[in-house]
């Protein structure tokens, strides 16, 4: 499904960039500042997530942008009912991304910030939350409630292809269509000190890790490449894709 979406968006990009070249860029100009709201993250993780972006066009065909916001993961659920999740505390997280855009002047009918662009980017996430749960058997708890504190940190870099539409004098829709990237993931989970889990500690952490991967599209493939160490830390480096939709205002 993901590859079909990418293919459709790529066709849209090609059709928008190839509809004639008769319009001179000298005949139209746009404001150099764009303030944007990321609509993809709320759709994936809930509307208590908010990421804003600012883009600055500083010379023909070139711009830079920064994205900063708050993230909250969806409430965890246990698909095989081996855990009873009693409580869930969202501590929240932060998302930061920056890119440098090269608008393809030979392909675009209009000046930046409208048209096809290529952009190297860097991205980072940090999420923290706590889960209160108990182990179940045949639907009944067999342990007292215990808390596991979780921290997920991600750093990545890549190159993205996108298209930014401009509607009227001020409104934009910014699409990151295809963005291959290389990312480092670090997942740390700790049981609170006052709780005794004995030798099954590691098993519980790995089971909770499996629950966590359900909230990230494609994350099961990523996390299967590594194992938790004795301190409850898991890390891996892997490839992936960045795609996003933002609605913006030119000023």
N, C-alpha and C positions, 0 to 999 in steps of 0.2 A: 504494500500500500504506500509506504513512504517513497519508494522509487517512482511509483505512478504519479504521486503529487509533484515530485521534483521534475518529472518529464513534462507534465502539463504546464508548470510554471516556467520551464525553460522555453517552451513553445510560445507562451505569452510574451516572454522577454524578447525572443527573436522577432516576433511579429511587430512588437512596438518599436524596435530599433530599426526595422527595415522598411518602414512605410515612407519611402521617399526621402530625398535629401535636399529638396528644393528650397526649404526654408532656411534662410541665413540666420546664424546665431546673433548677428549684429542687430537683427530686427526685434529682438526680445531680450529682456533681462529679468532676473528674479532677485528678491531679497537674499541676503547672504546668510541669514540665520534660520535654523529650523529647530523647533522644540517638538519632541515626539513622545508618544506614549506606546509602550510595548503591549500589544493585545494578545500575543501568543502565550506568554507566561501565565496570565490569569486563566486562559482557556485550559491550560494543561494542569495547573497547580492550584487554582482557586482565585477568587477575586479579592482575597486579602493580600495578594501579591501586587506590587506596583513598581515598575521600572521606567524611568524617564531617560530621554536621550537628547543631547544637544549637538547639532552639526553646524560647523562654521565653514563656509566656502571662502577661502582666502586668496585664491587666484583662479583663472580660467581652468576648469577641468580638474581642480584639486580641492579636497576638503578633509577635515578631520572631525571625528565625533567621539563623544564619551557617553557611556550609559551607566547609570547608577540607580540602585533601587533596593527594596526590601523583598525578601522571599520567605514564604512559609510552605513547608511540605504538606501535602494532604494528610489527613488522619490515617494512621496505619491500620491495616486490617489483616487478619491471619486467615489465609485461604484454606488451610487444612485443619483449623481449629485445635492445634496442639497448644496454643496459648489463649488465655483469656485476657484480653487487653482491657484493664479496668479504668485506667486514666491515661491522659495524654496531655503533656504540657508543651506548648509551642514556644520555644525560645526565639524563634525567628532566625533570619540570616540576611546576608547582604550579597548583592550581585554587582560586579564591576566589569565593564568591557570598554575597549578603545579600538578604533580602527582609523586607517588612513586611506582615503578613497581616491582612486584614479578614474574619473569619468571618461569614457572612451569617446573622444571628440569626433573621431572619424565615423563612428557608428551612430551617434546621437543626432537627432534633429534639433535639439534644444540645448541651451547651456546648463551647466550645473546650477542647482542640485537636481536636475531632471535628467533621467536617462539611465543607460547601462553603466555599471561601475564594477571595477575590481578593487578589492580592499584587503590587505593583510590586517589581521586583528589579534588581539590578546584578550583573554577572558578569565575571570576568577569568580568562584562562588564559595560561600561559607555558610553552612546550615547547622544549627544546634537545636536539639529537642530532647525531652525525657519521656520515657514510656513506663507506666506502672502496669505490671502484668503478673499472671500466675500460670503455671504449667497445668494443663488439663489432661485427663484420661477419661474416655467415654463421656465427654462433655462435662465432667465434674473437676473442680480444682483439686490438685494433689500437693500443691505447695502454697505457702503464704505469699501474699503479694510482695514483689520486689521491683526495684526501679533500675532501669538501664538508661544511662545518659549517652547520647549519640552525637558525634560531630562528623560532618562530611565536608571536606575541603577539596576543591577542584581548581586546577590551573590548566589553561590550554592556549594554543596559538594555531593560527591557520590562515587560509586565504579564501575569501568568499566572493561570489559573483551575485550581483543583485540589480534591481531596477527600482528607481524612485519615480512615481507619478506625481504630477502637480495638477491640481484641479482648481480652476479659477485663479484668483490672485494670491491665495494664502494656504490652501489645504494640500497636504501630501499624503501619499501612501507609500511606505518604504518596505520593499521586499528583499530579504536575504534569501536568495533562491537556492544556492548551493555553496556550502562552505566546508570543505574537507579540513579536518583539524587533528592535532595530536594533543592529548590531554593526560594529565596526571590526576589520579583520584586517591584520596586518603580517607578511609573510614575508620573512626575510633569509637568503640563501645565499651563502657565500663559499668559494672554493677556497683551500686553505692556500698560504701565500706561496712555499714551496719548490718548488711544482709549476708547470710551464709548460704552459698550455692554449692559448695563442695566440688567434687570432681566433674559435675555436669555443667559447670560454668561455661566452658568452651562450646559445648553443644548448644546451649541456650543462645549464646551470642551468634553462632553461625545460623541458627534457625531464624533469629531476629533479622540478621542480615538478609536472608532470603525474603522475608516479609518486606523489608525496605526496598529491595530491588523492584518490587511490583509497582512502585509509584514512579519509576523512571522508565520511559519507553526505551527498550533495547538494553537496559542495564544488566539483565541477567547474563548476557553475553560478556559484558565487561567484567563483572565481578567473579565470574566463574574462572577467570584466569589466575586468581590468587587465593590465598588462605589467610585466615586470621592467625596472628601470632599469639603467644601466651598472654600478652598484655591486652589483647582484644583490639589490635590495630591491623588494618588491612590496607594495602596500597597496590596500585597497578598503573601502568601507562598504556594507553590504547588510542586507536584512531576513532574518529566519529565525524558527525556532520553538524553544521550550524545552519538553521534556517529560522526565519522570524518575520513577523508582520508588525509594522509600527504605523500609527496615524500621527501626522504632524501638522504644525502651523508655521508658515513662513512669515518672518517679520524683519 
